[in-house]
């Protein structure tokens, strides 16, 4: 894997946040244009924003998916992964993936994607590493090779598609690439096997692709994506007030309900307002989503027996961590709760957790409060609505390593549950 040393000016631009969302740096503006460019997908039908809509807090805007399996169909019709799109907002402060030893156990921190596999070790920035993933994922944007992505961006530059071009940010030679004549046809073929044998050409493509990732990462780190403009932020600055119910929810969030143990309310690592995540990993015992399309996908040999091991899957691919992978099975990265209830309109369906099992914040809070109190349902393939009606819970998707210290029997009243929901609804950016 090639490690890229950035020019000082590029590093500063990546880390600098403009004063307002309208004041993007050139790199951020390029990243924004790329974020909304559907030509970076195989069928020209999916930009990054397809799964990360600003009006939904940079998460999925597809109500028909959210209310069922929650996994979004890829650029190639009929192909699905196994996970709900996470929010792209407030993800950029995540540190490079690493571990600590806490009470004798491994505690993993940082990285991007819910399983940490975009470590940040390649580009020095987890969000930038992550940005290079979806365009090449066959069940997402589905480009068969990074050369296809670079070609699309450089062709777009020739057509003056972007307000700021790749060459403007990274130098005039970045798109000086002689793409093979047959590449265009191969790039339109799902799963095409593309090999760039010329080493110099391959290096140019790899470098340009990395700069695309850095540009996308810069946009995701910008003030347009991370606005800190919620009612909660205004309350903290003294510019707004919270209702008595919302204040009760905040007190519970930081106290009895233990939410702030992971969704921390102290300032972020660069002094920014609370990020409401500590970027660690946890297995909450979330049930299977019985409507997850992964169960019927042709590349899933396990069928209904499929279980998403989360962080454990990624760790098995790393020789350094392979021996501890089983102890991390079922763990997923703690998400920010900023924009947790952001919707395009009030009745817009949303989904929560890595597999979209939960459809309501009320159901999420009830699960945290009563997971270990209510009896087990007769089947593990029970929807949230069915579980709430029957007052039972299906078994966890992954039974190992479930957190029993910070949730399961919080002894909250129904009124306290509603107060927590009310507080979380103050976290939506405006």
Buried (B, 14 or more C-beta within 10 A) or exposed (E): EEEBEBEEEBBEBBEBBEEEBEEBBBBBBBBBBBBEBBBBBBBEBBBBBBBBBBBBBBBBBBBEBBBBBBBBBBBBEEBBBBBBBBBBBBBBBBEBBBBEEEEEEBBBBBBBBBBBBBBBBBBBBBBBBBBBBBBBBBBBBBBBBBBBBBBBBBBBBEEEBBEBBBBBBBEEEBBEBEBBEEBEEBBBEBEBEBEBEEEEBBEBBBBBBBBBBBBBBBBBBBBBBBBBEBBBBBBBEEEEEBEEBBBBBBBBBBEEBBBBBBBBBEEBEEEEBBBBBBBBBBBBBBBBBBBBBBBEBEEBEEEEEBBBBBBBBBBBEBEEBEEBBEBBBBBBBBBBBBBBBBBEEEEBBBBBBBBBBBBBBBBBBBBBBBBEEBEEBEEBBBBBEBBBEEEBBBBBBBEBBBBEEBBBEBEBEEEBBBBBBBBBBBBBBE
